[in-house]
Amino acid sequence: MPRPPLSSKQTDAVLGAFMLHPQAWRHGYDLSRDLGLKSGTLYPLLMRLSDQGLLEAEWRPSVRPGRPPRHAYRLTAAGAAYARSRGVADVPGNYPSFNDEVPT
Amino acid sequence: MSDGFGRRLLAMLERQLVRVAPPSRSQWAEGMRRELEEIENPGEAFRFVLGCLWACSLERLRSVELVLRLAKRTMVAATGLIAALGLMVAIHMAQVYAPSGLLIGTISIAFGAASLLLARRGPNAAAAVAVAMLVLSAAGLAAGLTQFREVQHATLYRALALEGLAMWSLLLAASLALSWATRSAWLRNLALERGWM
């Protein structure tokens, strides 16, 4: 039985963070730090979003030379639509800004 | 805590990440491990890895749900199979001695009901059927031992009652275990979805 989409303040915060730059790949640690979410809260949310096809994950080269690739995440089209349906995309000011990678 | 000990502890926790995560989440666990390499502050790295271990542990527990679903389907199939086989025996037995056929048929229908209820209403409903049938089996055994010793097929009825006691006890134990495990998994998911943990 498919799980219902997630709905919590943390989920909205994560969706909002992704929606600030919908095409940008984000990393777990950066999201955790910028949103003030513990990794134990953030990663289960990311995994659930991914399971529901709302988030895509892939290995991306690190921006720091000599570092191994990092697991990166961004919203799928369905994820962006879901974020808009929850209204989180309309209030980007509610979420911290990112100084991470620019959209690729 | 010395730097050396802290580093060793962190490295140990880092290794545990990949071990604790279920195979389906190995990429995620590896991703978490890589993130740790980006964290320069040891205290922050320690907090991050503890959170990641928690997340991986939750995923490990979540994978238990798949086992629970499989266990439920196996129980449904097994009780359904017993019901079907019992009905076949009942049909043949009815041609030899109708009361025995009726008795075996009734037991088969109870197994069928337990299978259906387990599939539709969950393990608690199956447990209720098991309790009812346990009482009937025990009563049947007691009656057979004291009052109906000379009845035709009395030995068969005693054997059926004994077998019933064993099988319904097994079904009751399995249903209660499944019910408990499912409820625990449900509570954990609820807590996760509401952000309580």
Interface residues (C-beta under 8 A of the other chain):
Chain A: R3 L6 S7 S8 K9 Q10 H27 G28 Y29 S32 K38 S39 G40 T41 L42 Y43 P44 L46 M47 A57 W59 S62 R64 R67 P68 P69 R70 H71
Chain B: R25 Q27 W28 E30 G31 M32 R34 E35 L36 E37 E38 I39 R47 F48 V49 L50 G51 C52 L53 W54 A55 C56 L58 E59 N189 L192 E193 R194 G195 M197
